[in-house]
Amino acid sequence: MPRLVLVIGNKNYSSWSLRPWLALRVAGLDFEELRIGLYQPDSREQILRHSPAGKVPILHDGDVTVWDSLAICEYAAELAPGAGLWPGDRAARAFARSISAEMHAGFAALRNALPMNLRISGARLAKRPSPEAQADIARITAIFEECRARHGAGGEFLFGRFTIADAMFAPVATRFRSYSVPLPPRSQSYADALCSLAPMREWIAAAVAEAERFPETEALVAPPS
């Protein structure tokens, strides 16, 4: 039985849960997945049994509990040093950590305007994103372009091979696909590579099969013309 237990939320909507789940899978770490449906009457009570922060994701490793998505990814990098979850080059590693922290702490306008919803692909938003959300999209695209140009040689991902930075930006790649956000060719190729990754396909398939529907999220999509 796996010693690691990762507590996650709904796969269709919980972008924060996807990030460490993906890092753990790519690193080849064996873990048990415990899913708690969000926005249910007892959701918070269930989550509080695992962490006083009251949020997912949460990783249990015996007596060790880690309750933040980026912290869990860092813990996975320590458990599996051979997986290369951070770039080997010091300058590239510093850049990867910086953009991962930027994603972790920022882009609130984009999160609100384009919530993760893996059941849709190629949809249109019911209304134009705010200038703040458009600025977030432009900044993320600039990150993709710079990483691929400076550090992406020899692979499909931001730093060539998959790193924690890719795990942090994976939910954004799904948002761009869901809501038909146009990207430059190099950024589009990167987003496609992320969504085609075998663990990502596994997560997406499970997300599509989930029964929960959150109307406030579904209502953001314009009806077919």
Summary of the structure (lengths in Angstrom):
residues: 225
radius of gyration: 17.1
end to end distance: 50.2
largest distance: 53.8
contacts: 693
relative contact order: 0.16
helix: 52%
strand: 9%
